[in-house]
C-alpha cells in the first residue's frame, strides 16, 4: 500500500468573485474538483469556508479536515449531473418517513413518540402544505399523493449545493420531514438529530449503551451538523 500523501504546494488561498459565483484560488490558480470541474461556489460565505480549509492545511494535505470542500465537490461532481435522480430518491423518503412509523407498545414509548414526532408533522402541514399521517406498526401505508407531490416539488427546486446537504440531513435522520425541519430552522439541528434517535435512545434506556453504536451515532451526528452548516452556507 502506498504511503504517498498530497503535499501543500501553495502559500495562500484566496476567494475570487466572477459572474458565475465565487471560486477559490491557490496562489492564483483555481481549485478544481476531483472530476476536474472548476470549484465554483454559490456564495462568498461558502467560498471563504473552503479557502479557510485550504489555508489551514499543514505540510501534508488531510482531506478529512476539509468537510466544506468535500461537500462542494460532491455537489458539483455527483449531485449536479444527476439532480433529478437525487431529488427523486430523497422525496421518496416521504412515503416511508421515520416519523410515521409508530410503536403500538409499550405505552410509555407510544406516548414519547407522539409527544416528540407529532409537532414536526404538524409543522410540515402548516409550513410545507403536506400532511403525513402516522400509523402503528412497520407495514408500509401509502401517504396522500398530494402531500408527497408538495414535498417533492420543494426537493426538486433545490440547488445542487442545497440538495447535497439535504441528502445527508434526510438520509441520516431517516426522515424527509426532519430534513426539512433542520434545513428551514424549525428547531436547533442538535434537537432535530435527537428526535431522529428517539427509538435508539429508548433502547439504550432499556438495554444499556452499546459503545460501538454510540460511536457510530456520534459520527453521524457530526455529519448531520455539518450538513446543516453546508445547507446554510449555500445561501
C-alpha positions in Angstrom: 0.0 0.0 0.0 1.3 3.4 -0.9 2.1 5.9 1.8 2.0 8.8 -0.6 0.0 11.8 0.6 -0.5 15.1 -1.2 1.8 17.8 -0.1 1.0 21.5 0.3 2.3 23.4 -2.7 0.7 26.8 -2.2 1.2 29.7 0.2 -2.2 31.4 0.2 -5.8 30.5 -0.7 -7.9 33.4 -1.8 -11.6 34.0 -2.8 -12.2 35.2 -6.4 -15.6 36.6 -7.4 -16.8 36.5 -11.0 -20.0 36.3 -13.0 -20.6 32.6 -12.2 -20.2 32.9 -8.5 -17.2 32.6 -6.2 -14.2 30.4 -6.5 -11.0 29.7 -4.6 -7.5 30.1 -5.9 -4.3 28.7 -4.6 -1.5 31.3 -5.3 -3.7 32.5 -8.2 -4.5 29.0 -9.6 -8.2 28.0 -9.4 -9.1 25.0 -7.4 -10.8 22.1 -9.3 -12.9 19.2 -8.2 -11.8 15.6 -8.4 -13.6 15.4 -11.7 -11.6 18.5 -12.9 -14.5 20.9 -12.9 -13.9 24.4 -11.6 -14.9 24.7 -7.9 -17.4 27.5 -8.4 -19.4 28.2 -5.2 -22.8 29.9 -4.9 -22.0 32.3 -2.0 -19.0 34.2 -0.7 -19.5 32.6 2.7 -19.1 29.1 1.3 -16.0 30.2 -0.7 -14.4 31.7 2.4 -15.1 28.5 4.3 -13.4 26.5 1.6 -10.5 28.9 1.4 -10.1 28.7 5.2 -9.8 24.9 5.0 -7.1 25.1 2.3 -5.2 27.7 4.3 -5.4 25.5 7.5 -3.5 22.6 5.8 -0.1 21.8 7.1 2.8 20.3 5.0 0.6 17.3 4.2 -3.0 17.7 3.0 -5.6 16.0 5.1 -8.9 15.7 3.1 -10.7 14.7 6.3 -10.2 18.2 7.7 -11.9 19.8 4.7 -15.6 18.9 5.0 -16.9 22.0 3.2 -14.6 21.4 0.3 -15.7 17.7 0.1 -19.4 18.7 0.2 -18.8 21.3 -2.6 -17.0 18.7 -4.7 -19.9 16.3 -4.2 -22.5 19.0 -5.2 -20.6 19.7 -8.4 -19.3 16.3 -9.4 -22.1 14.0 -8.2 -25.4 15.9 -7.5 -25.4 18.4 -10.3 -25.1 15.8 -13.1 -28.0 13.7 -11.7 -30.0 16.3 -9.9 -33.4 14.8 -10.8 -32.5 11.3 -9.7 -31.1 12.5 -6.3 -34.1 14.7 -5.7 -36.5 11.8 -6.5 -34.6 9.5 -4.2 -34.9 11.9 -1.3 -38.5 12.8 -2.0 -39.3 9.1 -1.8 -38.5 9.2 2.0 -41.8 11.0 2.5 -43.8 7.8 1.7 -41.9 5.9 4.4 -40.9 8.7 6.8 -39.5 7.7 10.2 -41.9 9.9 12.0 -44.9 8.0 10.6 -44.0 4.5 11.9 -45.0 4.3 15.5 -44.8 1.6 18.2 -48.0 0.1 19.4 -46.5 -0.8 22.8 -45.3 -0.2 25.5 -47.5 2.8 26.4 -44.5 4.9 27.5 -42.8 4.6 24.1 -46.1 5.3 22.3 -46.5 8.5 24.3 -42.9 9.5 23.8 -43.1 9.1 20.1 -46.3 11.1 19.9 -45.0 13.9 22.0 -41.8 14.2 20.0 -42.9 13.4 16.5 -46.3 14.9 16.2 -45.0 18.5 16.4 -42.8 18.3 13.3 -45.6 16.6 11.3 -47.9 19.5 12.4 -45.3 22.0 11.3 -45.0 20.3 7.9 -48.7 20.6 7.4 -48.6 24.3 8.1 -45.3 25.3 6.5 -44.9 22.8 3.7 -48.6 22.2 2.8 -48.1 18.5 3.4 -49.8 16.3 6.0 -48.2 12.9 6.6 -50.2 10.5 8.8 -48.6 8.3 11.4 -49.7 4.7 12.0 -48.7 1.9 14.4 -46.6 -0.9 13.1 -43.9 -1.4 10.4 -46.1 -2.3 7.5 -46.0 0.3 4.7 -49.0 2.5 4.5 -49.0 4.9 1.5 -49.3 8.6 2.2 -51.5 11.1 0.4 -50.1 11.6 -3.1 -50.9 15.3 -2.9 -48.7 15.7 0.2 -45.9 13.7 -1.4 -46.1 15.9 -4.5 -45.9 19.1 -2.5 -42.8 17.8 -0.7 -41.3 16.5 -3.9 -41.6 19.9 -5.6 -39.7 21.5 -2.9 -36.9 18.9 -3.1 -36.6 19.2 -6.9 -36.4 23.0 -6.6 -33.2 22.9 -4.5 -29.9 23.9 -6.0 -27.2 21.2 -6.3 -25.5 22.6 -3.2 -28.6 22.6 -1.1 -29.5 19.2 -2.4 -26.1 17.8 -1.5 -26.6 19.0 2.1 -30.2 17.9 2.2 -29.2 14.4 1.1 -27.3 13.9 4.4 -30.0 15.6 6.5 -32.6 13.2 5.2 -30.6 10.0 4.8 -29.0 10.3 8.3 -32.2 11.1 10.1 -34.3 8.7 8.0 -37.0 11.4 7.7 -37.8 13.8 4.9 -39.8 15.9 7.4 -36.8 16.2 9.8 -34.6 17.0 6.9 -36.8 20.0 6.0 -37.1 20.9 9.7 -33.4 21.1 10.0 -32.9 23.0 6.7 -35.6 25.5 7.5 -34.7 26.1 11.1 -37.8 24.6 12.8 -35.6 23.9 15.7 -31.9 23.6 16.6 -30.2 20.9 14.5 -29.0 19.2 17.7 -32.5 18.8 18.9 -33.7 17.6 15.5 -31.0 15.0 15.4 -32.0 13.7 18.8 -35.6 13.4 17.5 -34.3 11.0 14.8 -32.7 8.9 17.5 -35.7 8.5 19.8 -36.0 4.8 19.3 -32.3 4.2 19.7 -32.3 6.3 22.9 -35.2 4.2 24.2 -33.3 1.0 23.6 -30.3 2.4 25.4 -32.5 3.1 28.4 -33.8 -0.5 28.4 -30.6 -2.4 27.5 -27.8 0.0 28.2 -25.4 1.8 25.9 -23.5 -0.1 23.2 -20.2 1.6 22.8 -19.9 0.8 19.1 -23.4 2.0 18.3 -22.8 5.2 20.4 -19.6 5.9 18.5 -21.4 5.5 15.2 -24.2 7.7 16.3 -21.8 10.4 17.3 -20.0 10.3 14.0 -23.4 10.5 12.2 -24.4 13.4 14.4 -21.4 15.4 13.5 -22.1 14.7 9.8 -25.7 15.9 10.3 -24.5 19.1 11.9 -22.0 19.7 9.0 -24.8 19.1 6.5 -26.9 21.8 8.2 -23.9 24.2 8.1 -23.3 23.4 4.4 -27.0 24.0 3.6 -26.8 27.4 5.3 -23.6 28.3 3.5 -25.3 27.6 0.2 -27.5 30.7 0.8 
